[in-house]
Amino acid sequence: MSTAPCIALLSNPRSTGNLAILPQVRSFVAAHPSIFHYEVESVDDVPEALRTIARMKPVVLAINGGDGTVQAALTEMHLGGHFDGKIPPVAVLPNGKTNLIALDLGAHGDALGALRQLLQIAETGMDPHVVRRQLIALTTGQDNDRPVLGMFLGGAGLAEIILFCRHRIYPLGLPNSISHFLAALALVFGTLLGIRARWLPAKQPRMRLTRGDGRQEGNFLLVMVTTLERIALNIRPGAVGGALRMMAIEQNPITLVRLVYEVLIGRLGRRPIGGLHLQGGDTIRIEGGQPSVVMDGELFQAANGGSITLTTTPPVSFVRLAA
């Protein structure tokens, strides 16, 4: 019987979720020769990892790391030219802190359980589980700027809160749900009460959000752009049109109060709210000052006087794991 690897597993040992579970993953891989395991020391090692993995011609590539690892792998897979146009579908194992991409693709629990499930899928047939998704291609206007690919982007105050949560709350060792709740609470009260502190979102500079022939300009509390099935707060893609789905909230206490109310009664997106913009398109530009955004956990900033441009990729194959 052939033992040629059918699953390639790319792990980042430094991802939060791997600190405890990676020894079990290694033991599982050792017992299953159909899995080829490559561990990277940092995201800088991802190109070499994918060059090696491409030579194995796997039927699926499983990524065992946080959203930043997934972003680096997706970018290199689709722009690095390692697979000669025959890119395998990607399975994102639940890991890291936010797990947005993994959750959107139906992965729950831990990486080891998802890996067991993926092995069963590979043995019984991959096709019924493959789904197609478009990615965000982000450029910042820098010289020789290669797009970076991802699936979720936060700007304005949201970018600051993501970084605040990562650097100040996660080190406390609290459960993810509590960490995210505290970060959201800081955002809400900082806006409603006008509190200013170095760890709270500052009043945001004016930004311009350009989408096709439409434009919004103002001070935004947060901006989200995604190709995930849900933007956030359970907003389904039917609420907006276009591959890039955007939610922008103006920095206004009244808007925020109405937004919280609509979320609590489960009606967000069903009726217009002044200061809340739900839109979509194939190209979005973020301009004004020197805008910065966080995509899949990584910070990006436009060149001086430039803009951050978001476009979409052709559909990419992923493996959807059952809930």
N, C-alpha and C positions, 0 to 999 in steps of 0.2 A: 504494500500500500504506500502511495506517495505521501511524504510528509512535507511537501513544499508549502510554505506559509500561504494561507489564504487571507489572513488578517494581519495588517501592519498596525502596531500600537506605538504611538508617539507619546511619551510621558515627560512631564516637567516635574522633577522631584521637589522643586521649590514651591510649587503651587500649594496653597494652604491645605486643600483636601488630601494631598499626597503625604503629608507629614506623618500621618498615622496609618494610612492604608496601603502605601506603596509596598512594604514587605509582603503583604498578602497577595498583591497583584503580581509581584515577582514570582512567588511560589505557584500561583495559578498558571502563569505563563510557562514556567518550567515543566509543568505537568501536561501542557498542550503544545506540541511541536508545530501545530498549524498557525501559531501566533508568532510573529517576528516583532521583538520588542526593542525599541530604540529610545534611550533616555538622553535628554539634553541637559546641559548645565545651565543654560539660559536661552532666551529667545534668539540670541545671536547664532546659536548652533542649529537653528531650524533649517536653513538652506542645505547644509551638509547632511543633516538627517534625511531630508526629502530626496536628495540625490541618491543616497543609499537605498531608501525605501522604494524609490521608483524602479531600481534594478530588480527588486523582488516581484514586481508586477502583482500587487495584492488586489483582491477583489473588493476590499474596503479598507479605509484608513480610519482608525479610531484615535481620537485625540483625548489624552488624559491630562488635563491641565486647566488653568483658569481661562477667562475670556481673552486675556492678552496672548496666551499661548495659541488659542484658537485663531485669533486675528493674524498672528504671525504666520501660522501654518496655511491658512486660506490664501493670504497674500502671496506667499512663495509658491504654493501649488499652482495658482492660476496665472502668475506672472513670471515664474522662474524657468518655465520651459523644461522641467525635469521629466515629465510624463509623456512627451511626444503627442500631446493632444488626447491621450487616453487616461484622463484623470479619474481615479476611482471615487465612488461615493464616500462621503465623510460621515462618521458617527462621532458625536460629541458626548463624551461621558460626563456625568455630573461631578463637578469638582470646583475648586476655587471658592469664592465668596458669593458672587452674584448668580452664576449659573444661568444667565438669561437665555443664552443660545441653547444649552442643553435642555432646559425646561420647555422651550418652544418646540423642541423636537421630540418631546415625550419622554425624556430621560428623568427618572426620579431615583431616590435612594442614594447609593454610593457607586463609585466607579467599578468596584468589583462585581456588584450585582448586575450592572449594565453590561460589563464585559462578558459575563456568563450568558446573558440574554443575546448579545451580539453573536457569540459563537454558535448558539442554536440557530439564529437567523441565517448565518453564513452556511450552515450545514443543510438547512431545509430549502433555501432559496431566497436570494436577496431582493429580487425585483418587486415583490408585493410591498416591501417596506421602504422603497426609494421614493423620495419626494423631491420636487424641484423648487428652489428658492433663489431669488435674486439677492445680490449683496450690494452694500453701499461701497462705492469707490470714492475715496476722499483724497483731494489734493489741496495743498496749502499755498501754491504759487511760488515755492522755492525753486531755485535752479535745479535741473535734473530731478524734478519731483516725480517719483514713481508713486502711483496711487497706492493707498493702503486700503485693504478690503475688510469690511466688518458688517455687523447687522444692527447695532444699536449705538446711537450717538446722543450725547447730552451737551447742551451749551448754556450760556449765561449762568444764572445762579445754580442751575443743576450741576454744571461742571464743577463748581466750587464745593457743592455738597458731596458729590461723589468722591472728590479728593479728601475732603474733611472726614468722611466716613472711613475711607481707606487708612488715612494716616493717624487719626485721633480716636476713632471708636473701635475699629477692628482690633487694635493692640490690647484693648481691655479684655478680650477673650469672651465677649458676650455672644449669645446665639445670633445668627444672621438676622432673624426676624426682628429681634430687639434692636440690633445695630441700625437696621434700615428704618425702624420706627423712630428712633432717637434722631437720626439725620433728618427725616421728614419733619419731625417736631421742631427742630432748630430752624428749618426753612420757613415753616408756617409762622411761628412766633416772631422770628426775626422780621418778617414782612408785616404782620398784623400790628405789632407793638413798636415797630420802627427801631428795634434794638440794633446797635452797631457794635460789632466786636470783630477781632481779627479772624476768628474761626467761623463767623457767620457770613453769609453772602452779602457782600457790599452792594450798594445801589449800583445797578449795572449801567454801563455806558449805552448810549443809543446804538441800536443795531438795525441793519436792513436785512430782511429775509426776502429774497427774490425767487419766485417760482414761475417759470414761463413768463407770461405777461402780467402776473400778479406780484404785488409787493406789500409787505408790512414793514413799518418802521416804528420803533419805540424803545422803551426800556422794558426788557423782558425778564420776568422772574426765572423762567426756565424755557428751554427749547429742547424738544426731543425729535429725533428723526430715526426711523427704523424701517426695516423690511421684515421684521418679525410679524407673526400673525396678530399679535396684540401690541399696540403702541405702549400703553400703560393703563392702569386703573380700569382694566377690562374693556377698553375701547376696541371693538372689532374693526377689521379693515374696511367693512362696508360703510363705516362712518366717514371715510375719506376716499378719494380716488387717486390712482397713480401708484407706481411701484414704491416710491419713497413716500412714506406716510409721516407727516409732521404735526406735532402739537406744540403750540407756542402760547405761553401765558404771560400777559403783561404784568409788570410789577405794580400791582394795585390791590389794596386790601379788600375792596368791594368785590373785585373779580375773584380773589382767592376765597372769600367767604361763600360766594355763589358756587364756586367750583367744589368746595368741600361738601356743601349741601347736596349738590347733584350726585356726587360720589356716594354719599351715605344713603340716598334713596334709590340708587341704582339707575339713574337716568342720564348719566353723563354722555354727551354726544347726541342725544335725541332732540335737543332744542338749542338754539343759539344762546351763547352767553357773551355779553360784551367783554372784550379783552381776552377771550379764549379763541384761538384760531386752530381749526382742524382742517388740514389741507393735504394734498398729495401732488406728486408730479414726478417727472423723470430727471429733472435737474433742479437743485436748490443751491443758492449762493448765500453765504453768511458774511456780511460786510459790516464795517464801522469800527474805527480805531484799529486795533490789532486783535481780532476775535480769536478766541481759543475754545476748543471743544474737547470732550473726552469721548473716545469711541472704544467700546469694549474694554474700558479700564485704562486706556492709554491717552495721554494728553497730546494734543496737536494745536499749533498756533500758526496763524497766517503770517506771511511775510509783511514787513512794514507797509501799510497802506494797501495791502492786498485783501484777498477774500479767501474763504474756505469754500471750495466747490464740491458738491456731492452729486454724483451720477450713479447709475445702476450698471451692473454687469449682466451679461446673458445668464439665463437660469443655471444654477449649480446643483449637483445631485447631493442629497444628504440621506442618511438612514434615519427613519423615524422609529424610535423605540416605543413599544406600547406602554401606556401609563400603568 
